[in-house]
Amino acid sequence: MRRLKLLIVVSFCLSGFTESFSAIRIVNGQEFSQENNLNPKDTIDNYVNGQDKTKGQFVLHLSLPYINSFHFSPENEKIKNNIGFMGYSVGLDYFYNTTQYLNLSFAQIQDFFLPIAFVDRGDEYELMTSSFVSLSNNHKINRFSIGYGLSFAQNSWDLRNHSWDENSSAREPIKKTYNAFGLISSTYFQITKHFYLGIIYKPTFYRLKTETTLKYEHSISIDFTWKIPLKK
């Protein structure tokens, strides 16, 4: 399973590099010929101006929110701040006109301490995760996309220690999980026809079934995104 996850991450990264290389060749005019039946003006203009979507179009949104920063306040614990790696997101864009669209997404992010290897540390360590659903309105301005909306998250702080036993002097492993309502905002830059680089800010304010209901927390993610247009 760990090898499969690693293969998926590597495949996504290689796909992004391939897209970027193809974009350079297109801008340099190396991909246009009578043999491939492409229209140079339409392809370059639509790519540079970001006007490659039509009203009523659906776009599949696949991404790796790969670098994540957390600010959590678990109940009866000190404030937790950390930066780590790993995450995934699946969503759907709906263009209600050529420059505006709605996005519905599900994502899970965490602060894993290594950028690639999926290994389990043997000593005591903390792990923060956030699984959330978001609905946002987005504006496409040339190659930039700016979005804002609502989110519902399940946030977790997990103290792990697989070597712990009853005779250990270390703290007993514990996990604290709670649900929270908040907002979401994002900014993306279109690098190639399908590959985007963005940043996501997700603050939460209202927690359910906790002693402290109103509590500010947030996560910030650097997101690598692939968008695949679907047929109307």
Stockholm file with secondary structure:
# STOCKHOLM 1.0

chainA/1-232         MRRLKLLIVVSFCLSGFTESFSAIRIVNGQEFSQENNLNPKDTIDNYVNGQDKTKGQFVLHLSLPYINSFHFSPENEKIKNNIGFMGYSVGLDYFYNTTQYLNLSFAQIQDFFLPIAFVDRGDEYELMTSSFVSLSNNHKINRFSIGYGLSFAQNSWDLRNHSWDENSSAREPIKKTYNAFGLISSTYFQITKHFYLGIIYKPTFYRLKTETTLKYEHSISIDFTWKIPLKK
#=GR chainA/1-232 SS CHHHHHHHHHHHHHHHHHHHHHHHHHHTTCSCCTTTTCCHHHHHHHHHHTCCCCTTCEEEEEEEEEEEEEEECCTTSCCEEEEEEEEEEEEEEEEEETTEEEEEEEEEEEEESSSSCCCCCSSCEEEEEEEEEEEEEEEEETTEEEEEEEEEEEEEEEEECTTCCTTCSSCCCEEEEEEEEEEEEEEEEECSSSEEEEEEEEEEEEESSSSCCEEEEEEEEEEEEEEEEECC
#=GC SS_cons         CHHHHHHHHHHHHHHHHHHHHHHHHHHTTCSCCTTTTCCHHHHHHHHHHTCCCCTTCEEEEEEEEEEEEEEECCTTSCCEEEEEEEEEEEEEEEEEETTEEEEEEEEEEEEESSSSCCCCCSSCEEEEEEEEEEEEEEEEETTEEEEEEEEEEEEEEEEECTTCCTTCSSCCCEEEEEEEEEEEEEEEEECSSSEEEEEEEEEEEEESSSSCCEEEEEEEEEEEEEEEEECC
//
